[in-house]
């Protein structure tokens, strides 16, 4: 297993390099730069000198290599120094990837937005997984029962209705009509864990977006779980286990469920990076100041460095969690060998 992880990690390096090249090339072709935001009375020659000083007139390969140096060398060094309060290599602050719209380091803004995204979207994914797997397993084991029919109906509704519809509907019902929950997420609220009123306010403002996203995540995941369980329930090894007199719960949980989790793990591995990418629509509806909203704001303001950084981080997370999913396959199914 260790050799396999090393091989996959080494293979991920050229993969990420190719992804970074594609991202940089596409966004480099996008129109606009910081000089376009200067006042109209700034002379053309001043604009040209600014562009030259910032390196916008450099050849494409030179600009790409500079960005790679900032992304893979300077930013990790700065993050290490910030986390541990030490000096790694050069003790002077290295150059940073600067956001054009805010004129501040892009990674600093991203780090500030991560807690808001994890608070809502991370909890929604955990709840979605916790609901979907038991529902899918029970629905498959009790196929065509009342539980299965109700679960199938609810999951189909949850998967078919778009998030912007269920989000707006929940706001209208529970915020406008019933006035039970706030209609938007207060990003500036800092939870005081010694105050019950502060904790309760945080719970109330999280309930609607978490419920909407949990329903959507659980709907798709439970359908995958049910289908995978049905494929395995009629396999020969299940009949053999039952003929040996194993308890039914051990047959279902230890044998059937374990083998059925492989496609489910794949889906979960693809959903986890979505936490950091942010459910863009949900963040817009509930005004969650997370990474998804940051991406939309950066695109609208033509903040190319921020869009490049966010897009590459999302791509890196997808590659990382696909590696984790591949390793998990071997833990779930002993028949899978990596050597």
Residue pairs with C-beta under 8 A, 6 or more apart in sequence:
1 327
1 330
1 338
3 338
3 339
4 326
4 327
4 338
4 339
5 323
5 327
8 323
8 326
9 323
12 319
12 320
12 323
15 319
16 315
16 316
16 319
19 312
19 315
19 319
20 68
20 71
20 312
20 315
21 64
23 308
23 311
23 312
23 315
24 63
24 64
24 67
24 308
25 60
25 64
27 304
27 307
27 308
27 311
28 60
28 63
28 64
28 304
30 302
30 304
31 302
32 302
32 304
33 51
33 54
33 56
33 100
33 304
34 50
34 54
34 100
35 47
35 50
35 51
35 56
36 302
37 100
38 47
38 50
51 57
55 62
55 63
55 66
56 63
58 66
67 97
67 308
70 95
70 96
70 97
71 97
71 309
71 312
73 94
74 94
74 95
74 96
75 94
75 96
75 97
75 107
77 88
77 89
77 90
77 94
78 93
78 94
78 96
78 105
78 107
79 107
80 86
80 88
81 87
81 88
96 105
96 106
96 107
97 105
97 106
97 107
97 305
97 308
97 309
98 104
98 105
98 106
98 305
99 105
99 106
99 109
99 298
99 303
99 305
99 306
100 301
100 302
100 303
100 304
100 305
100 306
101 297
101 298
101 301
101 303
101 306
102 109
102 303
106 305
106 306
106 309
107 309
109 294
109 306
110 291
110 294
110 309
110 310
110 313
113 289
113 290
113 291
113 293
113 294
114 276
114 290
114 291
116 185
116 187
116 288
116 289
116 290
117 275
117 276
117 278
117 283
117 288
117 290
117 291
117 292
118 275
119 206
120 185
120 206
120 209
120 210
120 213
120 282
120 286
120 288
120 290
121 213
121 274
121 275
121 278
121 279
121 282
121 290
122 275
123 206
123 210
124 209
124 210
124 212
124 213
124 214
124 217
124 279
125 213
125 214
125 217
125 271
125 272
125 274
125 275
127 210
127 214
127 217
127 218
128 213
128 214
128 215
128 216
128 217
128 218
128 221
129 217
129 218
129 221
129 268
131 214
131 218
131 222
132 217
132 218
132 219
132 220
132 221
132 222
132 225
133 221
133 222
133 225
133 264
135 151
135 155
135 218
135 222
135 225
135 226
136 221
136 222
136 223
136 224
136 225
136 226
136 228
136 229
136 264
137 225
137 226
137 229
137 252
137 257
137 260
138 147
138 148
138 151
139 147
139 148
139 151
139 152
139 222
139 226
140 148
140 225
140 226
140 227
140 229
140 230
140 233
141 229
141 233
141 252
142 148
143 230
151 222
151 226
152 226
154 219
155 218
155 219
155 220
155 222
155 223
156 219
157 219
158 166
158 215
158 216
158 218
158 219
159 216
159 219
159 220
159 223
162 281
163 212
163 213
163 216
163 279
163 281
163 282
163 285
164 281
164 285
166 212
166 215
166 216
167 208
167 209
167 212
167 281
167 282
167 285
167 286
168 285
170 208
170 211
170 212
171 183
171 208
171 285
171 286
174 180
174 181
174 208
175 181
175 182
175 183
175 208
176 183
180 204
181 204
181 205
181 207
181 208
182 204
182 205
184 205
184 286
184 287
185 205
185 206
185 209
185 286
185 287
185 288
185 289
186 201
186 205
187 287
187 288
187 289
189 198
189 201
189 202
189 205
190 198
191 198
191 199
191 202
192 198
192 199
193 199
208 286
209 282
209 285
209 286
209 288
212 282
213 279
213 282
217 271
220 267
221 264
221 267
221 268
221 271
224 263
224 264
224 267
225 260
225 264
228 260
228 261
228 262
228 263
228 264
229 256
229 257
229 260
231 260
232 238
232 256
232 259
232 260
233 256
237 255
238 251
238 255
238 256
241 250
241 251
241 255
242 248
242 251
258 332
258 333
259 332
259 333
261 332
262 329
262 332
262 333
265 325
265 328
265 329
265 332
266 325
268 325
269 321
269 322
269 324
269 325
269 328
270 318
270 321
270 322
272 317
272 321
273 314
273 317
273 318
273 320
273 321
276 291
276 313
276 314
276 317
277 291
277 292
277 295
277 314
277 317
278 288
278 290
278 291
278 292
278 293
278 294
278 295
279 292
280 292
280 293
280 295
280 296
282 288
282 292
283 289
283 290
283 292
283 293
284 292
284 293
284 296
287 293
291 310
294 306
294 310
295 307
295 310
295 311
297 303
298 306
298 307
298 310
299 307
329 336
330 336
330 337
330 338
